[in-house]
Amino acid sequence: MSDKAQINRPDPIRLSHNESFACPHQLTSLPDLNWSELCLNRYLKQEEGPLLPALARYSGYQATNIVLGNGSDELILNIIQALAGPGQGILIHPPTFSVYQKAARICRVAVHQVPLLDSFQLNTEEMIRAANQRKVDLIFICNPNNPTALALAEEDILRILDCTDCYVVIDEAYWEFAGNSFLKYLPHYPKLIILRTLSKAFACAGLRLGYLIADAGVRDAIRGVQMPFNLSSLTQCLGAYVIDNADHFANHIDQMLKLKQQLNAELNSLPGVSTRPSATNYLLIEVPDDPGQVVAELKRQGILVREVHQMDKRLKNMIRASVGTKAQNDQFVAVLRKALPNYGH
Ligand SMILES: Cc1ncc(COP(=O)(O)O)c(C=O)c1O
């Protein structure tokens, strides 16, 4: 394709990263930042910036319980650096978010795996056995889970907290869409870590801002492996604005839920296509053709969705797609219909 043709090509419809379809400056006006107060000539430690107090107000916990990172991706790495370390191990429940494994590899930490049941719920007793018998320091539980989109049973997670002595990270990247957080259990479990992001419900993936809430001692250990000035002052000021205006930034959730319902119905009306229950802003979709080919054909037609079939044999017929705008979802369904040659006509 010539450069000119590429330039003239419309942007692809990006349903591959579980991002929000609603761009913040379309949701609300951008902040009137006071540039002189921002002091770009100065370093700004997270302990001295406006974001920790904003998150303390928002969460009901103290600033001394909170750590900020460049996305929750970075915090996953920091948690492993601080609480596991070379020669030790983490426990995950595949299929789940790939960054836990990647971060463990970077830290030379062993990864133990107890796959989800066929219901995509936790294999609780097996996880407890693995945590207690192997050298596991840290358990990652992704709730709701990516890529299965399902919320995990609360009693299963509580049982793991009750029956193991490991640090347990609950990754709540999508909790706002499901509405059930484990934050309330923090006072009862000193080794519990709640991990969150502004990338999903707050529609700010580009800001690269994640935070965790934990016991103050655990917080100190994790903060201890970070660089002193790990977050830019611009990120901290914008982040504080987003949190203080949470109602504006997260006000597309109801709209997303309606759009998800419509998209769900339309996908399920396609012959051979079905969706799994979703507690998130994306859908796990079973397709009747080779999902690799379906993803490639969608891409050729300008629709980006995520391949997940290599992750787990139970996902072998699946693709993952975020909920887009009405127009994007309509386009996705129309192209998917055509991309299923044996079924769509
Ligand atoms: C479960 C889960 N955790 C964490 C992240 C990373 O979020 P962030 O943008 O804060 O790094 C994602 C991103 O897709 C995710 O799905």
The ligand as a Gaussian input file, in Angstrom:
#p B3LYP/6-31G(d) Opt

LIG

0 1
 C       -6.640000      -7.056000      34.837000
 C       -5.790000      -5.897000      34.445000
 N       -4.943000      -5.388000      35.333000
 C       -4.159000      -4.343000      35.026000
 C       -4.186000      -3.783000      33.767000
 C       -3.223000      -2.676000      33.445000
 O       -3.773000      -1.457000      33.646000
 P       -2.900000      -0.121000      33.582000
 O       -3.339000       0.583000      32.362000
 O       -3.230000       0.594000      34.854000
 O       -1.444000      -0.522000      33.530000
 C       -5.050000      -4.282000      32.806000
 C       -5.087000      -3.698000      31.455000
 O       -5.699000      -4.143000      30.541000
 C       -5.866000      -5.387000      33.149000
 O       -6.698000      -5.934000      32.255000

